[in-house]
Amino acid sequence: MDRLEILIIENQLSNDSLVQIIELCGSYLNLQTISDYSKENKISYNGVKKCRNIKKIFNVNFIIDND
């Protein structure tokens, strides 16, 4: 994390690069919104909310399912 912070502070990463990093992290975490996760896994929205690992990122609730 320190290396990434240094690159950001020194303006060595473009906005596009930062977005790619966020997208890459999202794919490793298998981030999905509650709605998308419930549809993909055929689980009710409320069932997902009660039984899954939910994290709020940028004011949006996401399911982390990378097991």
Backbone as a chain_set.jsonl record, in Angstrom:
{"seq": "MDRLEILIIENQLSNDSLVQIIELCGSYLNLQTISDYSKENKISYNGVKKCRNIKKIFNVNFIIDND", "coords": {"N": [[0.819, -1.187, 0.0], [2.007, 1.199, 0.64], [3.671, 1.807, -1.518], [1.819, 2.268, -3.586], [0.491, 4.485, -2.529], [2.578, 6.373, -2.588], [2.982, 6.602, -5.361], [0.549, 7.754, -6.088], [0.549, 10.186, -4.641], [2.745, 11.413, -5.82], [1.76, 11.955, -8.287], [2.03, 10.029, -10.343], [0.322, 8.264, -11.397], [-2.332, 8.02, -13.632], [-5.791, 9.099, -13.844], [-7.191, 7.145, -15.244], [-5.549, 4.931, -14.782], [-5.858, 4.627, -12.027], [-8.579, 3.972, -11.925], [-8.465, 1.512, -13.243], [-7.039, 0.044, -11.354], [-8.895, -0.006, -9.24], [-10.951, -1.457, -10.513], [-9.606, -3.891, -10.938], [-9.117, -4.725, -8.295], [-11.768, -5.036, -7.521], [-12.484, -7.198, -9.13], [-10.844, -9.24, -8.104], [-11.922, -9.421, -5.557], [-14.403, -10.236, -6.199], [-16.607, -8.464, -6.3], [-19.978, -7.521, -6.07], [-23.096, -5.857, -6.505], [-25.806, -5.974, -4.153], [-28.228, -6.524, -5.412], [-27.411, -7.52, -7.971], [-25.959, -9.774, -7.142], [-27.944, -11.284, -5.862], [-29.648, -11.895, -8.003], [-27.918, -13.358, -9.714], [-27.296, -15.567, -8.138], [-29.715, -16.601, -7.511], [-31.065, -15.969, -5.099], [-33.053, -14.426, -2.609], [-33.26, -10.853, -2.281], [-33.386, -9.884, 0.368], [-32.518, -12.18, 1.688], [-29.85, -12.28, 0.881], [-28.922, -9.913, 2.072], [-29.059, -10.631, 4.767], [-27.362, -12.823, 5.067], [-24.827, -12.65, 3.897], [-21.448, -11.37, 3.307], [-21.28, -8.056, 3.538], [-20.111, -4.979, 2.378], [-19.766, -1.487, 2.538], [-18.883, 0.601, -0.011], [-17.818, 3.544, -1.383], [-20.307, 4.587, -0.773], [-22.085, 2.635, -1.615], [-23.568, -0.528, -1.249], [-21.865, -3.576, -1.335], [-21.406, -7.033, -2.139], [-18.974, -9.246, -1.014], [-17.499, -11.951, -2.331], [-15.325, -14.001, -2.552], [-14.401, -16.512, -1.917]], "CA": [[0.0, 0.0, 0.0], [2.861, 2.377, 0.694], [4.129, 2.104, -2.885], [0.69, 2.847, -4.301], [0.288, 5.83, -1.993], [3.648, 7.227, -3.106], [2.697, 6.866, -6.776], [-0.585, 8.678, -6.153], [0.994, 11.489, -4.146], [3.685, 11.989, -6.792], [1.039, 12.099, -9.559], [2.591, 9.122, -11.336], [-0.763, 7.433, -11.906], [-3.438, 8.785, -14.215], [-7.116, 8.702, -13.372], [-7.498, 5.868, -15.886], [-4.798, 3.893, -14.076], [-6.505, 4.422, -10.729], [-9.827, 3.248, -12.177], [-8.093, 0.123, -13.541], [-6.674, -0.584, -10.08], [-10.158, -0.264, -8.536], [-11.625, -2.557, -11.214], [-8.851, -5.109, -10.674], [-9.425, -5.121, -6.912], [-13.154, -5.511, -7.53], [-12.555, -8.538, -9.723], [-10.25, -10.183, -7.15], [-12.865, -9.581, -4.444], [-15.681, -10.663, -6.777], [-17.597, -7.514, -5.805], [-21.246, -7.385, -6.771], [-24.142, -5.216, -5.716], [-26.727, -6.953, -3.564], [-29.2, -6.881, -6.444], [-26.768, -8.392, -8.971], [-25.618, -11.034, -6.494], [-29.161, -12.066, -5.621], [-30.113, -12.401, -9.3], [-26.981, -14.359, -10.227], [-27.299, -16.755, -7.283], [-31.111, -16.994, -7.289], [-31.346, -15.791, -3.678], [-33.806, -13.184, -2.431], [-32.495, -9.669, -1.885], [-33.3, -9.884, 1.835], [-31.679, -13.308, 2.072], [-28.459, -11.861, 0.674], [-28.604, -8.906, 3.088], [-28.943, -11.251, 6.089], [-26.455, -13.97, 5.148], [-23.592, -12.496, 3.118], [-20.497, -10.347, 3.723], [-21.613, -6.81, 2.851], [-19.248, -3.832, 2.681], [-20.16, -0.254, 1.865], [-17.76, 1.23, -0.701], [-18.307, 4.704, -2.135], [-21.714, 4.733, -0.419], [-22.863, 1.573, -2.266], [-23.36, -1.826, -0.609], [-21.365, -4.626, -2.201], [-21.155, -8.365, -1.603], [-17.644, -9.786, -1.282], [-17.666, -13.399, -2.413], [-14.131, -14.493, -3.245], [-13.943, -17.762, -1.296]], "C": [[0.865, 1.254, 0.0], [3.319, 2.785, -0.707], [3.023, 2.765, -3.693], [0.437, 4.274, -3.832], [1.335, 6.809, -2.517], [3.382, 7.586, -4.565], [1.548, 7.865, -6.93], [-0.154, 10.077, -5.738], [1.903, 12.183, -5.158], [3.063, 12.141, -8.183], [1.616, 11.243, -10.676], [1.536, 8.171, -11.905], [-1.863, 8.333, -12.444], [-4.757, 8.336, -13.594], [-7.515, 7.364, -13.968], [-6.785, 4.712, -15.184], [-5.435, 3.588, -12.722], [-7.813, 3.663, -10.887], [-9.523, 1.786, -12.472], [-7.714, -0.628, -12.273], [-7.937, -0.933, -9.29], [-10.895, -1.428, -9.18], [-10.933, -3.89, -10.947], [-9.123, -5.625, -9.266], [-10.844, -5.679, -6.828], [-13.271, -6.905, -8.097], [-11.934, -9.582, -8.797], [-11.188, -10.451, -5.976], [-14.187, -10.173, -4.902], [-16.81, -9.796, -6.226], [-18.826, -7.507, -6.696], [-22.206, -6.614, -5.884], [-25.06, -6.311, -5.173], [-27.707, -7.447, -4.623], [-28.604, -7.838, -7.469], [-26.44, -9.76, -8.388], [-26.852, -11.906, -6.307], [-29.699, -12.657, -6.921], [-29.227, -13.538, -9.801], [-27.063, -15.666, -9.446], [-28.697, -17.236, -6.924], [-31.465, -17.043, -5.795], [-32.129, -14.488, -3.55], [-32.869, -12.063, -1.975], [-32.299, -9.654, -0.37], [-32.459, -11.045, 2.356], [-30.201, -12.985, 1.94], [-28.055, -10.885, 1.78], [-28.351, -9.541, 4.453], [-27.792, -12.239, 6.196], [-25.14, -13.816, 4.387], [-22.742, -11.36, 3.68], [-20.734, -9.079, 2.9], [-20.681, -5.71, 3.33], [-19.732, -2.631, 1.89], [-18.904, 0.407, 1.305], [-18.324, 2.355, -1.559], [-19.814, 4.86, -1.973], [-22.643, 3.747, -1.14], [-22.545, 0.27, -1.547], [-22.954, -2.871, -1.635], [-21.249, -5.928, -1.428], [-19.736, -8.744, -1.979], [-17.761, -11.287, -1.224], [-16.489, -13.987, -3.191], [-13.575, -15.778, -2.636], [-13.841, -18.861, -2.316]], "O": [[0.484, 2.267, -0.586], [3.348, 3.971, -1.036], [3.278, 3.73, -4.413], [0.196, 5.166, -4.645], [1.009, 7.948, -2.851], [3.538, 8.741, -4.961], [1.584, 8.724, -7.812], [-0.466, 11.05, -6.425], [1.834, 13.4, -5.329], [3.771, 12.426, -9.149], [1.684, 11.679, -11.825], [1.831, 7.37, -12.792], [-2.272, 9.291, -11.789], [-4.819, 7.317, -12.906], [-8.112, 6.534, -13.283], [-7.36, 3.637, -15.014], [-5.537, 2.428, -12.323], [-8.127, 2.799, -10.069], [-10.243, 0.904, -12.005], [-8.033, -1.809, -12.132], [-8.041, -2.026, -8.734], [-11.411, -2.297, -8.477], [-11.599, -4.907, -10.752], [-9.334, -6.822, -9.067], [-11.089, -6.673, -6.145], [-14.063, -7.712, -7.611], [-12.442, -10.699, -8.71], [-11.244, -11.568, -5.461], [-15.007, -10.57, -4.074], [-17.827, -10.302, -5.751], [-18.722, -7.488, -7.923], [-22.14, -6.705, -4.658], [-25.078, -7.431, -5.682], [-27.98, -8.643, -4.717], [-29.215, -8.853, -7.801], [-26.616, -10.783, -9.05], [-26.818, -13.11, -6.557], [-30.157, -13.8, -6.938], [-29.73, -14.564, -10.259], [-26.919, -16.746, -10.019], [-28.856, -18.164, -6.13], [-32.066, -17.998, -5.303], [-31.89, -13.546, -4.306], [-31.829, -12.308, -1.365], [-31.19, -9.44, 0.118], [-31.762, -10.903, 3.361], [-29.395, -13.37, 2.787], [-26.975, -11.012, 2.358], [-27.522, -9.05, 5.218], [-27.289, -12.478, 7.294], [-24.405, -14.794, 4.253], [-23.229, -10.505, 4.42], [-20.424, -9.038, 1.709], [-20.482, -5.528, 4.531], [-20.067, -2.746, 0.711], [-17.979, 0.733, 2.048], [-19.217, 2.127, -2.375], [-20.513, 5.219, -2.92], [-23.842, 3.995, -1.261], [-21.381, -0.011, -1.263], [-23.605, -3.035, -2.667], [-21.023, -5.929, -0.218], [-19.332, -8.584, -3.131], [-18.09, -11.845, -0.176], [-16.637, -14.413, -4.337], [-12.4, -16.094, -2.823], [-13.471, -19.986, -1.977]]}, "num_chains": 1, "name": "protein.A"}
